[in-house]
Amino acid sequence: MDPIFQHNQYLLKRQVFALAGKFRVYDSSGENLLLFSEQKMFRLREDIRVFADETKTREVLQIKARQIVDFSAAYDVIDSATSQKVGTMRRKGLKSILQDEWEILDVNDRVIGRLFEDSMGLALLRRFVVGSLLPQNYDMVFGETRVGDFKQRFNLFSYQLDIDFSMDTARQVDRRLGVAAAILLAAVEGKQSS
């Protein structure tokens, strides 16, 4: 596996003032760029390509929506080097109206975990009272075990998401799938708060 996906902590930054979504994933220091992605505009079916740097010469991941328009969209995560599916992130459509929730599927489409917004109360405050002024926090769980934390930093001028898998000492989470989940949160859930 690519050494980019051996880290336990990452920092994702989404460029706010750009026509197309630009995502940069750094190591935990926030200084060393590990991944770059630029979301295409006006796509009916989401197809996000993730590269090792901003020159876009080495593609490392693909995140592809299965359907053109789907409220409960499923996004396959594919390792570009091997063309093998790593897993799938499936959005829980109706449930995500009030509190964002995603299912994490293995390569055979079996549910192995969930990624969900921290609390219903805070989710409702975000949606109906204070909007994006209240940063989001997501927990990733496999069974009853918390394996990841996705915490948005408060910043009026940029979207920044701390990604932490340090509690996943058994390395249950494939980091390729975890990083793809963070990019999807910034791309899909980020559209709601824009």
N, C-alpha and C positions, 0 to 999 in steps of 0.2 A: 504494500500500500504506500502511496505517496507520503513522504515525511510531513507534508503540510497538514495531514490529518492525524498526526500523533500528539497534538497538543491537548491539554485539558481545559485551557481557557483561551477565548478569542474575544475580539472586540469588533463588532460590525458597525460601520458608519454608512448611512444613506445620504447621498447628496440631496439636499432639499430643493434648491433652486435650479433644477435642470428639467428640460422637457421630458427626457427619458430617465427612468430610475437608474442611478449608478450606486453600486454597492461595493464597499471595500471592506475586506476582512483582514484584521491585523492580529498579531500575537497579543498576549495579555498586556504588554507594555504600551501598545497602541502606536508603536513606532515602526515596526517591520511589517510591510504589506505582504500578506500571504495569498490573498485571492481578490479577484476583481470580476464584477459582473455589471453588464449594462442591459437593462430591460428594454426590449423593443417596444416602440409605440404602436398603437392601433392593431394589436394582434388579437384575432378572435380566439385562438388557442394559445395559451401561455407556453412559451418555450424559452426558458432562461438558461443561458450558457455561462459557466463559471470558468475563469481562466486563472493561471498562476501569476499573472501580472497585467498591467494596463496595456501592454503591447498586444495582448490577446493572441499570442503566438502558440501558447500551449493550453488547450482546453483540458480541464480536469473533471468537470461535472456537467451533466445536463439535468434540468428539472423540467419535465414535460407534463402538461395537463392532458388528461385522457379525453376529455370532452371539450367541445368548443365553448359552450356556456353551461355552467353547472353550478348550482347553488351549494351543493355538497361535493365540490371538486376533489378529484384525486390527482396527485402529482407524483409521477414516477421519478425516482432519483437514479441516475445512471452514471456509472464510472466511465468517463470518456476513454481512458486508456484501454479498458477491456471490453467496452460496450456491454457490460453486464449490469443488470438492475441491482441496486443496493437495497432498495426498499421503496416504500410509498408513504406519502403524507396525505391523509384524507380529511378534509374539513367537515366538521359536523355542522351542516348548514343551518337548520332551524335553531339548534342549541346555541350557535354562535351569534345569534341576534342579540342576546342579552349578555352572554359570557363566551368569549372565544374558546373553542375546543377543537383539537385535531386528534385523529387516530394515527398511530404509527403502525405500519404494516411491514411484515417481512417480505422476502422475495417471492413468497407464495401467496401473498395477500392475506395472511393471517394477522389479526390484531395482536401486537406484542407490547403496545404501550399507548400512552396518551400524553398530549401536550395541551395544557389548559391555563387560562388566565387565573391569577391568584385567588380572587374572591368575587363572589356575586355582587356584594355591596360596592366594592371599588369599581367593578366593571360597570355597574349601573351609574355610579357617579361620573365615570369617564364619558359614558354615552349621552347622558341627559343633563348634566350640570356643568362640569368643568372642562370637558373635552380633553384635548391632548395636553393640557397643563398638568394632569395627573399621570405620571409615567406608568407604563404597563409592566407587569411581572408575570412570567409564565413558569410553571413547573412541568418537568418531563418526568413521567413515572413509568416504570416497567413493573407490572403487578402492583405491589404496595411499596416498591422501592423507588425512592426519588433518585434519579440518575442525572438530572440536569436542571439548571436554573438559567432563565433568560430574563435579564433585568434591564429595562430601559432606563437610561440616565435622563434626568431632567435637564433639558436644554431647549431654549426657545428657537434656536437657529439651526439645529441639526438633529437628526435621529441617530442615537447611539445605543447599541444593545450589547451589554456584557453577557457573554455566553460562558457558562461554567459547568464543566463535567467532572470537577475534582472529586465530587462525592461518589462518582462511578468507579470505585476501586476495582470492581470485577470487569470493567470495560465492556459492559453489556451494550452500550450505545456505539454503533459504528459512527465515528466522527464525521464521515461524509454525509450521513443522513442527518446528523445533528446540525451541521453547518447549513445544509439545504433547508432544514426546518427554520433556522434563523432568517435566512434570505426570504423564505416564503412569508414569515411573519412581517418582515419589513416591506415586502412587495404587496402582499394581499391585504393584510390587516392595516398596513400603512395607508392604503388608499381610502379606507373608511374614515381615518382621522384627518385627512387632508382637506 
